[in-house]
């Protein structure tokens, strides 16, 4: 990657909330300050924890801005408070027990300055497993690159694949996303990255530029403790998935689900509940019902829009009434009682999003004549209803020339995830040659190259295909050596009785593991 | 699609053993090139990182054996057996120590134990052969060599050893058959050709006596 014009170095604000972890804070802070990129502002927020003034004073760096709050208000509040002081063009994050490598900020700034279409960039991190010794120090056991996933906007709506400590984004994007959600007790980082994908692309740098720590046994992480409460976890996930930042959304197409029901009865409530639980693409549900029912419905369900219709309104009229109210780009028609499960809608939606077919709509897999359900591009549906509204709904679709079809195998989205799941299953079942083949196929066809190659090398080793594993390991270690891949290549060298080469690789792995690359330790 | 679960499970499979593995592998490599001091240091650091693993103690035992520190070696192998009472290598280590101390009976028993847990162990097999020679008893070792050859039918090294044992046990026909097999696999095997000549002479002499 080329360096940008260094005469106009943009300022980076590093946000560091901390709560009762003074033991590790000084090291984390040192890692933020000892960067190859120096135009930094590091904002440390004590979230009502024990006094850390000595640590801040000992760092003795004018680039630190210290907010010493006595009251514990949580991480989201702390980040929002830090943001009020952030003057940087870019925002970066560091937890009080994690570490940046010295090139972390420089790499991310370079990526953002060289790729202006990306408002956010992220790198890879080692997940560092450690054992806490009686004196509180951390004994390092392993450093694993657990996730090294290239940016996938739609997957991000489903699950967070960007570690917050590895993230840097333009500060001005927060004017669109809004601040951190202080009503969430966990997953506040995903809530923010999810909101960011509505407005910008992310740039993935598959270099390892830091570490986050997890202790074996009982984790001391607050988020870990709170995730154990399944009900609370589910509540937070649902809140995040139903969050809709203010429009316009340049990167996400909106979806309206028009829910068709004779009356708002128990079955309708149950179906809507399942839509709420399983849908991760941003949506609003439009519910055409008689005014009498609207008065009876008591719900705090988000994104539910009541559309009053006359008691005599038929199926097509209800759809027309809802269509009048929505500005969404995609429209799903779903009847009460329709089976809703994981990925029930997104498979069809993303297939349609990727389709270049001009007059084309997709019928849901479980749909039939009694329970008709399909997804349309808004303009197609408008055309059909505006021009053929004298016809029953399905006939108007045909009359408009909209080709309604079920999802074809080649249209199924998330192919990476489907293949990855399959390879992982084969690996776990001991079918290593097949697992290796699938991982290599993914690496060649579905991005995420280094990550998949590493998994393939490991599977080849397990399969006893040492020569192929050695070739692959050598390739990986030439571009991005990790502790895991160095260890694997060393084992292969040992099998070939090349002991001195193995020692060299192992010493390299050992020095990463022992943090000898961290200059301030 | 539940990719989150599979990812987590995969991570858990190998998430805490790297430091231990690196030190253990380093120990093995240093041992292989004769750098025993470095190897020892690695095994000593590896042991507390994985307190339930026998491998570092086996490594320490091997080094002590190489340095002729037989008492230390025995202690290390005993610790290894305590941590893993099915460790073929630990029993082979105890056998080697006993053999070097001249306790052939114990060495023989420990090699047998080692083979019980790893019938593939060439170290144990050849150790058994050596102690058999030292004790002058071949019956059991012949059985184990036969079992080994059932699994590794093309191992000419063990085939030759067994052929020699058959000769010593006064079974020249079995020896001849095995030597012919070796030569069909490796026509250049001079030792096999020489022994075959001797065996054939012995068969002729035997038939003349009868």
Interface residues (C-beta under 8 A of the other chain):
Chain A: X127 X129 X139 X140 X141 X142 X143 X144 X146 X147 X159 X216 X342 X343 X414 X417 X418 X420 X421 X424 X425 X427 X428 X483 X484 X487 X490 X491 X494 X497 X499 X500 X502 X503 X506 X507 X509 X510 X513
Chain B: X1 X2 X3 X4 X6 X7 X9 X10 X11 X14 X15 X16 X17 X18 X19 X20 X21 X22 X23 X25 X26 X28 X29 X30 X32 X33 X49
